[in-house]
Amino acid sequence: MIRAFVVDDEALAVKRLARMLEETGRVSVSGTSTDPVDALAALGERDVDVLFLDIEMPGMNGFEMLGMLEQQPLVVFTTAYDRYALRAFEVNSIDYLLKPVEAAQLARSLDKLERLRQSGKPPEWKALLEQLAAAVRQTPAAGYPERIASRLGDRIHILDLPKITHFFAHDKLTYAATEGKNYVVDHTVGELEQKLDPRGFCRIHRSTLLNLAWAREVDAWFGGRALVRLKDGKATELQVARDRVQELKRRLGI
């Protein structure tokens, strides 16, 4: 059995991942924590084979926490942000899971962990971890655009991102919605999710990217879904997919 420890500042995420790990029949969860400081203390008192570690946590990110461990276990990073995925994956003996974690992803990670345990090859990540931790500490807005272009024929409209309430896809086109008008933009919703500052924009549906600053209230809806009502003059309502409700609430701090 693989001995695992789970760290994530979101209690529901910890509970769900721990349950999924136990249900595989391949893992024994020896401990969990929602606080990286408490996790450091607990890990100093027990031996584990693998650490499932969230990247973005208040006070101390996952890279920083890992760098403070005296004994380095194998690590699987868990993150909602694709921009961290390749960085984490490039570190020797590290894998990653994108939230919400799926069973197929988890099985892939467990397969890799078992291969690494059998190889006996020690992790070699200290210097790269320092670089990753520094990258996470950088100003969130650094490198992210403040405006986006909308082209109509020969005319180009320059849209300020704070004025865009949300982006949505319809009939194979992507639109930037403002209080007065919708503008066609030359990016898919998925591309915009990667391009824009994740602290300002949240994917709430496969076809919708929300500007969090425009969210006024969130109501529960049937089937585990939700409706987010905007601050615009029309009190626009946007549907939140069931698997994205918890992430939206986390981003909004509710």
PLY file of the C-alpha trace (Angstrom):
ply
format ascii 1.0
element vertex 254
property float x
property float y
property float z
element edge 253
property int vertex1
property int vertex2
end_header
0.00 0.00 0.00
1.15 3.53 -0.79
1.16 5.73 2.33
-0.22 9.16 1.41
-0.68 12.54 3.08
-3.05 15.15 1.61
-2.63 18.93 2.02
-5.12 21.45 0.61
-6.51 24.63 2.17
-10.00 23.65 0.97
-11.52 21.12 3.40
-13.93 19.69 0.82
-11.08 19.07 -1.62
-9.12 17.23 1.08
-12.10 15.06 1.97
-12.88 14.22 -1.67
-9.30 13.35 -2.64
-8.76 11.27 0.51
-11.92 9.32 -0.27
-10.87 8.76 -3.89
-7.44 7.53 -2.78
-8.88 5.07 -0.27
-11.37 3.78 -2.83
-8.56 2.78 -5.21
-7.51 0.05 -2.77
-3.90 1.00 -3.51
-3.44 3.83 -1.01
-3.59 4.26 2.75
-4.18 7.89 3.73
-2.05 8.38 6.84
-3.04 12.01 7.37
-4.58 15.18 5.97
-4.31 18.90 6.67
-5.81 22.18 5.49
-2.92 24.21 6.93
0.62 23.94 5.48
2.24 24.80 8.83
0.34 22.04 10.62
1.17 19.70 7.75
4.89 20.37 8.17
4.68 19.42 11.84
2.69 16.25 11.10
5.02 15.15 8.31
7.99 15.57 10.62
6.54 12.84 12.84
5.59 10.21 10.27
6.93 8.53 7.16
4.88 8.79 3.98
5.49 7.62 0.45
3.71 10.43 -1.34
2.43 13.88 -0.58
-0.63 15.19 -2.45
-0.04 18.92 -2.21
-2.08 21.96 -3.26
-0.04 24.74 -4.87
-1.94 27.94 -4.00
-2.54 28.19 -0.26
-2.70 31.26 1.99
0.51 32.12 3.83
2.67 29.45 2.22
2.37 27.98 -1.26
2.97 24.32 -1.98
6.42 24.84 -3.49
7.57 26.75 -0.41
6.18 24.10 1.92
7.92 21.32 0.03
11.21 23.19 0.24
10.94 23.24 4.06
10.60 19.46 4.44
13.73 17.71 5.72
12.74 14.38 4.18
11.43 14.75 0.63
8.64 12.31 -0.25
7.39 11.82 -3.77
4.92 14.57 -4.59
1.76 14.98 -6.62
0.75 18.62 -6.93
-2.96 19.40 -7.12
-3.97 22.65 -8.78
-6.87 24.35 -10.53
-4.45 26.37 -12.67
-3.02 24.91 -15.86
-0.25 27.52 -15.82
1.43 25.61 -12.97
1.00 22.17 -14.47
4.00 22.04 -16.81
6.27 23.67 -14.25
5.37 21.06 -11.66
5.60 18.20 -14.13
9.13 19.19 -15.16
10.39 18.69 -11.62
11.97 15.26 -11.19
9.77 12.72 -9.38
6.74 15.01 -9.35
3.37 14.56 -10.99
0.30 16.82 -11.00
-3.49 16.59 -10.94
-5.77 19.31 -12.25
-8.85 20.04 -10.15
-11.47 18.73 -10.05
-9.49 15.49 -9.84
-10.82 12.66 -11.99
-10.41 8.93 -11.37
-8.45 8.39 -14.59
-5.98 11.15 -13.67
-5.52 9.68 -10.22
-4.89 6.18 -11.56
-2.21 7.58 -13.90
-0.45 9.28 -10.99
-0.55 6.17 -8.83
0.96 4.13 -11.65
3.80 6.61 -11.96
4.34 6.69 -8.19
4.68 2.92 -8.05
7.25 2.99 -10.86
9.25 5.69 -9.08
9.19 3.80 -5.78
10.49 0.68 -7.48
13.27 2.57 -9.27
14.68 3.91 -6.00
15.83 7.07 -7.79
16.02 9.98 -5.30
14.36 13.32 -6.09
16.62 16.06 -7.46
14.51 19.16 -7.21
15.91 21.59 -4.62
17.10 24.36 -6.97
14.06 24.13 -9.23
11.70 24.29 -6.26
13.22 27.62 -5.28
12.58 28.93 -8.79
8.98 27.67 -8.74
8.29 29.22 -5.34
9.63 32.55 -6.56
7.42 32.37 -9.65
4.30 31.82 -7.56
5.18 34.80 -5.33
5.35 37.17 -8.30
2.67 39.82 -8.64
-0.44 38.03 -9.91
-1.08 40.54 -12.65
2.47 40.39 -14.01
2.43 39.26 -17.62
-1.34 39.37 -17.96
-3.05 41.74 -20.42
-5.14 44.70 -19.29
-7.00 45.06 -22.60
-8.26 42.85 -25.39
-9.00 43.61 -29.05
-12.23 43.05 -30.94
-12.04 43.19 -34.72
-14.98 44.02 -36.97
-13.86 44.35 -40.57
-11.12 46.95 -40.67
-12.14 48.44 -37.34
-10.47 47.33 -34.11
-12.10 48.07 -30.76
-9.80 48.08 -27.73
-11.70 46.80 -24.70
-10.58 47.39 -21.12
-10.84 44.09 -19.26
-12.36 45.60 -16.08
-15.36 46.69 -18.16
-16.01 43.18 -19.48
-18.52 41.32 -17.32
-17.86 37.92 -18.88
-16.83 36.08 -22.02
-19.14 33.53 -23.62
-19.20 31.24 -26.63
-22.17 31.08 -29.01
-22.51 29.68 -32.53
-18.75 29.02 -32.83
-17.85 32.60 -31.88
-16.57 34.05 -28.61
-17.98 37.31 -27.26
-16.80 39.81 -24.67
-19.88 41.06 -22.83
-20.04 44.62 -21.51
-22.97 46.54 -20.04
-23.69 48.15 -23.38
-22.71 45.66 -26.06
-21.20 42.27 -26.89
-17.99 42.21 -28.93
-16.54 39.32 -30.93
-12.98 38.40 -29.89
-10.43 36.18 -31.63
-9.94 33.68 -28.80
-11.80 30.65 -27.52
-13.05 30.63 -23.93
-10.36 28.05 -23.14
-7.63 30.26 -24.58
-8.90 33.25 -22.61
-8.84 31.20 -19.41
-5.12 30.62 -19.97
-4.40 34.16 -21.18
-6.10 36.23 -18.46
-5.23 36.75 -14.80
-6.82 33.81 -12.91
-7.38 36.02 -9.89
-9.73 38.15 -11.95
-11.42 35.60 -14.20
-12.94 32.22 -13.43
-14.25 29.56 -15.83
-17.78 28.78 -14.59
-18.96 26.76 -17.58
-17.37 25.27 -20.67
-18.75 28.25 -22.61
-18.44 31.02 -19.98
-15.55 32.88 -18.35
-16.65 35.24 -15.57
-15.05 38.50 -14.48
-15.20 37.95 -10.70
-15.43 41.68 -10.01
-18.90 41.71 -11.60
-20.37 38.89 -9.48
-23.08 40.19 -7.16
-24.58 37.00 -5.73
-24.61 33.25 -6.17
-27.78 31.17 -5.89
-28.07 27.39 -5.65
-29.79 25.79 -8.62
-31.08 22.33 -9.35
-28.80 19.42 -10.18
-25.98 20.77 -8.01
-25.49 23.72 -10.31
-25.65 27.41 -9.44
-26.59 30.79 -10.88
-24.35 33.80 -10.53
-26.09 37.17 -10.80
-24.04 40.12 -12.09
-23.81 43.75 -11.02
-24.68 45.03 -14.49
-27.88 46.98 -15.17
-29.69 43.89 -16.46
-28.81 41.73 -13.43
-27.56 39.14 -15.90
-27.75 35.55 -14.68
-25.08 33.04 -15.71
-25.23 29.30 -15.20
-22.42 27.68 -13.22
-21.65 24.05 -14.09
-21.90 21.58 -11.22
-18.20 20.72 -11.29
-17.21 24.39 -11.16
-19.42 25.61 -8.28
-16.89 24.94 -5.52
-14.06 26.60 -7.41
-16.18 29.70 -8.02
-17.08 29.90 -4.34
-13.43 29.51 -3.41
-12.40 32.29 -5.77
-15.11 34.55 -4.33
-14.17 33.68 -0.77
-17.58 32.24 0.14
0 1
1 2
2 3
3 4
4 5
5 6
6 7
7 8
8 9
9 10
10 11
11 12
12 13
13 14
14 15
15 16
16 17
17 18
18 19
19 20
20 21
21 22
22 23
23 24
24 25
25 26
26 27
27 28
28 29
29 30
30 31
31 32
32 33
33 34
34 35
35 36
36 37
37 38
38 39
39 40
40 41
41 42
42 43
43 44
44 45
45 46
46 47
47 48
48 49
49 50
50 51
51 52
52 53
53 54
54 55
55 56
56 57
57 58
58 59
59 60
60 61
61 62
62 63
63 64
64 65
65 66
66 67
67 68
68 69
69 70
70 71
71 72
72 73
73 74
74 75
75 76
76 77
77 78
78 79
79 80
80 81
81 82
82 83
83 84
84 85
85 86
86 87
87 88
88 89
89 90
90 91
91 92
92 93
93 94
94 95
95 96
96 97
97 98
98 99
99 100
100 101
101 102
102 103
103 104
104 105
105 106
106 107
107 108
108 109
109 110
110 111
111 112
112 113
113 114
114 115
115 116
116 117
117 118
118 119
119 120
120 121
121 122
122 123
123 124
124 125
125 126
126 127
127 128
128 129
129 130
130 131
131 132
132 133
133 134
134 135
135 136
136 137
137 138
138 139
139 140
140 141
141 142
142 143
143 144
144 145
145 146
146 147
147 148
148 149
149 150
150 151
151 152
152 153
153 154
154 155
155 156
156 157
157 158
158 159
159 160
160 161
161 162
162 163
163 164
164 165
165 166
166 167
167 168
168 169
169 170
170 171
171 172
172 173
173 174
174 175
175 176
176 177
177 178
178 179
179 180
180 181
181 182
182 183
183 184
184 185
185 186
186 187
187 188
188 189
189 190
190 191
191 192
192 193
193 194
194 195
195 196
196 197
197 198
198 199
199 200
200 201
201 202
202 203
203 204
204 205
205 206
206 207
207 208
208 209
209 210
210 211
211 212
212 213
213 214
214 215
215 216
216 217
217 218
218 219
219 220
220 221
221 222
222 223
223 224
224 225
225 226
226 227
227 228
228 229
229 230
230 231
231 232
232 233
233 234
234 235
235 236
236 237
237 238
238 239
239 240
240 241
241 242
242 243
243 244
244 245
245 246
246 247
247 248
248 249
249 250
250 251
251 252
252 253
